[in-house]
Amino acid sequence: MKQYDLNDFFSFVNEEKEKNQKELESLISGSFDDLFLKPLQEQKNPKKKRKIQKNKSVENIQESTLIEKSLGLLSEPSDKKIQTDPITPLNQNFATLDDLQKQYKIFLARIQQQLSTLGGGGETNLTFMDVPITSVTSESYTVTPQDYYIGVRYAGAVTITLPYADREGKIFVIKDELGEASKGTNRYITVLPSGSDLIDGRDRAILAYDYGSLTFIWKGNSWRVI
């Protein structure tokens, strides 16, 4: 009786052990995907989305930076309204591309106006650059600041008076176009400075050779012949 009960007990233990083992295996094998694979996938996928969103954010920042650089001064308009000036609106801190297109002509006109106040600039190719040309057909002529080339076409003594220089590097060119400057004093071309100005330390310069020319440049406090 006791032996039979003991065998039943061990049989019952083995059955319970096998049952528990099967349940454990079933639980582990059936829930492995849910417990481990799915959480890993869920964690992995949001990282991809965040990475893509981060990349888009970086691209947006780079694009915004390029737009701001291309807009230059227009990207930071003044906070003071200048009448109805469309370039200085008070209700925004940036200019859109549409605004830039509308304001382009105004902006360009202002840049050209600023450049026109500076010395130098303009055309650098001598092939396309025009210079003022003045013809002298009388015995005297006073050069204006707008002159550059003065061609003398008077058959007689001529006196040319230079103006006061308005800036360093001002240049005038005077030429004998008739080819008679060497034919005595009654054909000389005399160039005089204004007031107390001097030409290479002298009070005058004389052009006395046929088809010759003299170029005057203001440097320092006097005219120089070059």
Beta strands, then each sheet from edge to edge (+ up, - down):
strand 1: 133-136
strand 2: 140-142
strand 3: 149-152
strand 4: 158-161
strand 5: 171-176
strand 6: 189-192
strand 7: 205-207
strand 8: 213-219
strand 9: 222-225
sheet 1: 1+ 3+ 5+ 8- 9+
sheet 2: 2+ 4+ 6+ 7-
end
